[in-house]
């Protein structure tokens, strides 16, 4: 029996509310007409890009895979580096299983994939906000050398030229050239970022978002055409999915300013934190509170009471307060925190300790301060979705809801692979 292939087109921040419009777009419509879909897919907690991408490939929650946040949390550095290397993941991924089966693999702009055992690997590894002229330094040793040598000189302008700088264009150029020059890999992941940016900058549902979806539809067509010409189209299972939804935001709450005013944070003359009993690290729609000494039960109770009192402040409407133990039990979440808080209002959380402003306006440039964001509970306003078609997928099945950890074992089943020691399960309703 011929080995089936898998092609995954990841749209960062694809929401369930996009389905109606996607059905009107010619290339996306093809998947709905020929395949099946899970309408609402609940992300993991927190619904941040990097942890979600890892759960999508491992079928596990954070306590098993270890990528708890986009960032490597450092209480003294709100600009700490992001997770980028495959070595940080503490369990096997779908790509590992595929390699063990002898399949050719490809991953383009997928987070936390630097240095992974993938045949064609161009990871999402350049630091967020990097504006220098030598991003190749971050790829060296972590991307496939042959790809760097062959394609980077042709397409580096998409990473360094302000006139055309765009990671999605860089990713698309690599994807098309790989398909043309090497033929279609057995497993190919292509991740697009710009839908997420459109939502952060303009809000969850608007004309800018629809324009971006239409652009992604055109990009998907280009890739479908390349697979028809250079690959094995009829033997390919196509999947379009997202990593999280988003929610609109009215304003940003600076929890560290509140903690400072309450005496839990000490700062120097420049306003920089020099010591703390408890400090906050933003996960955008939720905020993590870390104790300097979790063994100090008296201080722990003081901080817990302070957070409980915030629930009575109408400005913040803190409706969720989880302890570390509750987060593990409810969401399979572990990390450098002792409490998590979240509001029922359209509020995001910041990290700053400087100044006296407890609430500030949204702004562009940081997902924690933007007009729409994510990082909250899996049940927030908008969830993501999962659409598939191909020889392993039934036609016409509509499943109302599902969980992100089910995606990896379901995609693995399309390849004839069974994943072990995972939290998810194969959604057999979708498969032939």
C-alpha positions in Angstrom: 0.0 0.0 0.0 1.4 3.4 -1.0 2.5 5.7 1.8 0.2 8.6 2.2 1.6 12.1 2.6 0.6 15.0 5.0 0.7 18.7 4.1 -0.2 21.1 7.0 -0.9 24.8 6.4 -0.9 26.6 9.7 -2.6 29.9 10.0 -1.6 31.6 13.2 -4.8 32.9 15.0 -7.2 31.2 12.7 -10.6 31.4 14.4 -13.8 29.4 14.3 -15.6 32.6 13.1 -13.5 32.5 9.9 -15.1 29.3 8.6 -18.1 31.0 6.9 -15.8 33.4 5.0 -13.3 30.6 4.2 -16.0 28.6 2.5 -16.4 31.5 0.0 -12.7 31.5 -1.0 -11.8 29.2 -3.9 -8.9 27.2 -2.4 -10.0 26.9 1.2 -13.5 26.0 -0.1 -12.0 23.0 -1.8 -11.1 21.5 1.7 -14.6 22.0 3.0 -16.2 20.5 -0.1 -13.9 17.5 -0.3 -13.1 16.9 3.4 -14.3 17.3 6.9 -13.7 19.7 9.9 -13.8 20.2 13.6 -15.5 23.6 14.0 -14.3 24.7 17.4 -10.9 23.4 18.6 -10.1 24.4 22.2 -6.4 25.4 22.6 -4.3 24.5 25.6 -3.8 26.9 28.5 -2.3 29.4 28.1 -3.4 29.9 24.5 0.0 31.3 23.4 1.6 30.6 20.0 4.6 28.6 21.0 3.0 26.2 23.7 0.1 25.6 21.3 2.4 24.8 18.3 4.2 22.3 20.5 0.9 20.7 21.7 -0.3 20.4 18.1 2.8 18.3 17.3 3.1 16.3 20.5 -0.6 15.7 21.5 0.3 16.7 25.0 -0.2 19.4 27.6 2.5 21.6 29.0 3.3 19.4 31.9 4.6 16.8 29.4 6.1 18.8 26.7 7.6 21.6 28.8 7.0 24.7 26.7 5.0 26.7 29.2 5.0 30.1 27.5 6.3 31.9 24.4 9.1 33.3 26.5 11.6 31.8 28.9 10.2 33.6 31.9 12.7 35.7 33.9 11.3 37.8 36.7 14.1 40.4 36.2 13.9 40.6 32.4 10.5 41.2 30.7 12.3 40.9 27.4 13.8 37.5 28.0 14.4 35.3 24.9 11.6 33.1 23.4 11.8 29.3 23.3 13.3 28.4 19.9 15.1 25.1 20.1 13.7 21.6 19.7 15.9 20.4 22.5 13.6 22.3 24.9 10.7 20.0 24.1 10.6 17.1 26.6 8.7 14.5 24.5 8.5 13.1 21.0 6.8 15.1 18.2 4.9 13.9 15.2 8.1 14.8 13.1 10.1 12.4 15.3 7.7 9.6 14.7 7.7 10.3 10.9 11.5 10.2 10.8 11.5 6.9 12.7 9.2 5.5 10.0 11.7 6.6 7.3 9.6 9.5 6.0 11.0 12.7 4.5 10.1 15.7 6.6 9.9 19.4 6.1 9.1 22.2 8.6 9.1 25.9 7.6 8.7 28.8 10.2 7.4 26.4 12.9 8.2 27.6 16.4 10.4 25.6 18.8 12.0 23.6 16.0 15.5 24.9 15.9 18.0 22.0 15.5 15.2 19.4 15.1 15.9 16.2 13.2 14.0 17.3 10.1 15.2 16.8 6.6 14.2 20.4 5.4 14.1 22.7 8.4 13.9 26.5 8.4 12.7 27.2 12.0 11.0 30.3 13.4 14.1 31.3 15.3 15.0 35.0 14.6 14.2 36.9 17.8 11.0 38.9 17.8 11.8 42.5 17.0 15.2 41.9 15.5 16.0 44.7 13.1 19.6 43.9 12.2 21.0 42.9 8.8 22.3 39.5 9.7 19.4 37.2 10.7 21.3 34.3 9.3 23.3 34.1 12.5 20.3 32.7 14.3 19.7 30.0 11.7 23.3 28.7 11.6 23.4 25.4 13.4 19.6 25.2 13.8 18.3 25.3 10.2 19.2 22.8 7.4 22.5 24.0 6.1 21.7 23.0 2.5 18.6 25.2 2.6 20.5 28.1 4.0 23.3 27.8 1.4 20.9 27.4 -1.5 17.9 29.7 -0.7 18.9 32.2 1.9 20.9 34.4 -0.4 17.9 34.5 -2.8 15.3 35.4 -0.2 17.1 37.2 2.6 15.5 40.5 1.5 12.3 39.3 3.0 14.0 39.3 6.4 16.1 42.5 6.2 14.7 44.9 3.6 12.2 47.3 5.2 10.4 47.7 1.8 9.5 44.1 1.5 10.2 42.6 5.0 7.7 39.8 5.6 8.3 36.4 7.2 5.3 34.8 5.3 6.8 35.7 1.9 10.1 34.2 3.1 8.4 31.0 4.1 6.4 30.8 0.9 9.5 31.2 -1.3 11.2 28.4 0.6 8.2 26.1 0.4 7.7 26.5 -3.4 11.4 26.0 -4.1 11.7 22.9 -1.9 8.7 21.4 -3.7 10.1 22.2 -7.1 13.8 21.2 -6.4 13.4 18.2 -4.1 9.8 17.0 -4.7 7.1 16.8 -2.1 8.3 15.6 1.4 6.1 13.0 3.1 5.3 15.4 5.9 5.4 19.2 5.3 4.5 21.9 7.8 4.2 25.5 6.5 3.3 28.2 9.1 1.9 31.6 8.2 2.0 34.5 10.7 0.2 37.5 9.1 -3.4 36.6 10.2 -2.2 36.8 13.8 -0.7 40.3 13.1 -3.8 41.5 11.4 -5.9 40.6 14.4 -3.5 42.0 16.9 -3.4 45.3 15.1 -7.0 45.7 14.0 -9.2 43.5 16.2 -10.7 40.1 15.8 -13.3 40.6 13.1 -12.9 43.3 10.4 -12.1 43.9 6.7 -8.3 43.8 7.3 -8.7 40.2 8.7 -10.8 39.2 5.7 -8.2 40.6 3.3 -5.5 38.6 5.1 -7.6 35.4 4.9 -8.0 36.0 1.1 -4.2 36.5 0.8 -3.7 33.2 2.6 -6.2 31.5 0.3 -4.0 32.7 -2.6 -0.9 31.4 -1.0 -2.5 28.0 -0.3 -3.4 27.8 -4.0 0.2 28.4 -5.0 1.3 25.5 -2.8 -1.5 23.3 -4.1 -0.4 24.1 -7.6 3.2 23.2 -6.8 2.1 19.9 -5.2 0.0 19.1 -8.3 3.1 19.8 -10.5 5.9 18.4 -8.4 4.3 16.2 -5.8 1.7 13.5 -5.3 -1.5 15.5 -5.0 -4.0 12.6 -5.0 -2.1 10.8 -2.3 -1.8 13.8 0.1 -3.9 14.6 3.2 -4.2 18.4 3.5 -4.8 20.0 6.8 -5.5 23.7 7.6 -5.5 24.6 11.3 -4.8 27.4 13.7 -3.0 27.6 17.0 -5.4 29.7 19.0 -8.3 32.2 18.7 -8.2 35.8 19.7 -10.3 38.2 21.8 -10.7 41.9 21.5 -9.1 44.1 24.2 -10.3 47.4 25.7 -7.3 48.2 27.9 -4.2 46.8 29.6 -3.8 46.2 33.3 -0.3 46.6 34.8 -0.4 44.1 37.6 3.2 44.8 38.6 2.4 48.4 39.3 -0.4 47.2 41.7 2.1 44.8 43.3 4.6 47.6 43.7 2.1 49.9 45.3 1.2 47.1 47.7 4.8 46.6 48.7 5.5 43.3 47.0 8.0 44.8 44.6 11.0 47.1 45.3 12.5 49.3 42.6 15.6 51.5 42.2 15.6 55.2 41.4 15.2 54.4 37.7 12.1 52.4 38.4 13.7 49.0 37.7 12.8 46.1 39.9 15.6 45.1 42.3 13.8 42.7 44.6 10.3 41.2 45.0 8.1 39.0 47.1 5.7 38.5 44.2 5.9 39.7 40.7 3.7 39.2 37.6 4.6 38.0 34.1 2.0 38.6 31.4 0.6 35.8 29.2 -1.5 38.5 27.6 -5.1 37.6 28.5 -3.9 36.0 31.7 -1.2 37.0 34.1 1.2 34.7 36.1 2.2 35.6 39.7 5.5 34.3 40.9 6.6 34.2 44.5 10.3 34.7 45.2 10.0 32.2 48.0 7.1 29.8 47.6 8.0 28.1 50.9 7.2 31.3 52.8 3.6 30.4 53.7 2.8 33.7 55.4 3.9 35.7 52.3 2.1 33.3 50.1 -1.2 33.9 52.0 -0.7 37.7 51.8 -0.3 37.6 48.0 -3.2 35.2 47.6 -5.4 37.6 49.7 -4.2 40.6 47.6 -5.3 38.7 44.5 -8.6 37.8 46.0 -9.1 41.5 46.8 -8.6 42.4 43.2 -11.7 40.4 42.4 -13.7 43.1 44.2 -12.2 45.9 42.1 -14.7 46.6 39.4 -12.0 48.0 37.1 -10.4 44.6 36.6 -13.2 42.0 37.2 -10.7 39.3 38.1 -13.0 36.3 37.8 -10.4 33.5 37.7 -7.7 32.9 40.3 -5.8 29.5 40.0 -3.2 28.2 42.3 -0.2 26.3 40.8 -1.9 23.0 41.9 -5.2 24.0 40.3 -3.5 24.9 37.0 -1.9 21.5 36.8 -5.1 19.6 37.7 -7.4 21.6 35.4 -5.1 22.3 32.4 -2.0 20.2 32.6 -0.1 23.4 33.1 3.2 23.8 34.9 5.7 26.6 34.8 7.4 29.4 36.8 4.3 30.7 38.6 2.4 30.2 41.8 -0.9 31.8 40.8 -2.7 32.7 37.6 -5.3 35.5 37.3 -7.7 36.3 34.4 -10.5 38.8 33.9 -14.0 38.3 32.4 -13.6 41.7 30.9 -11.8 42.5 27.7 -8.5 43.1 29.6 -4.9 42.2 28.7 -2.0 42.3 31.2 1.3 44.0 31.0 4.7 43.4 32.7 6.0 46.9 33.5 6.8 48.0 37.0 7.6 51.5 36.0 5.3 54.5 36.7 2.0 54.7 38.5 -0.5 53.9 35.7 -2.4 50.8 36.7 -4.4 50.8 33.4 -3.1 51.9 29.9 -4.5 52.0 26.4 -3.8 49.3 23.8 -1.1 49.9 21.2 0.6 48.2 18.3 3.9 46.4 18.5 3.5 43.9 21.4 0.9 41.1 21.5 0.4 41.9 25.2 -0.8 45.4 24.5 -2.6 45.0 21.2 -6.3 45.6 20.2 -6.9 41.8 20.2 -4.8 39.0 21.7 -4.8 35.5 23.3 -3.2 33.7 26.1 -6.3 33.1 28.1 -8.6 30.2 28.9 -9.4 27.6 26.2 -13.0 28.7 26.5 -12.5 32.4 25.7 -14.5 34.2 23.0 -13.1 32.6 19.9 -11.4 29.2 19.5 -9.5 27.8 16.6 -10.5 25.2 14.0 -9.2 22.1 12.1 -10.0 21.3 8.5 -8.8 18.2 6.5 -9.2 16.4 3.3 -7.4 13.6 1.5 -7.4 9.9 1.0 -7.4 9.2 4.8 -10.2 11.7 5.5 -14.0 11.1 5.2 -16.0 13.6 3.2 -18.7 15.7 4.8 -18.1 15.2 8.5 -18.7 18.2 10.7 -17.7 17.8 14.3 -18.8 20.7 16.5 -15.9 20.7 19.0 -12.6 19.2 19.8 -9.3 19.6 21.7 -5.9 20.7 20.4 -4.1 17.7 21.8 -6.2 15.4 19.5 -4.7 16.9 16.4 -1.2 15.2 16.5 -2.5 11.7 16.9 -5.2 12.3 14.3 -2.6 13.6 11.7 -0.3 10.7 12.7 -3.1 8.2 11.9 -3.3 9.7 8.4 0.3 8.5 8.0 -0.3 5.1 9.6 1.6 6.2 12.8 0.4 5.6 16.4 1.7 8.0 19.0 2.4 6.9 22.6 2.1 8.4 26.0 0.0 11.4 24.9 -3.0 13.3 26.3 -5.0 13.4 23.0 -6.8 10.8 21.0 -7.4 10.0 17.4 -10.6 11.6 16.1 -11.7 8.5 14.2 -14.9 10.2 13.1 -12.9 12.2 10.6 -11.0 9.2 9.1 -11.8 6.5 6.6 
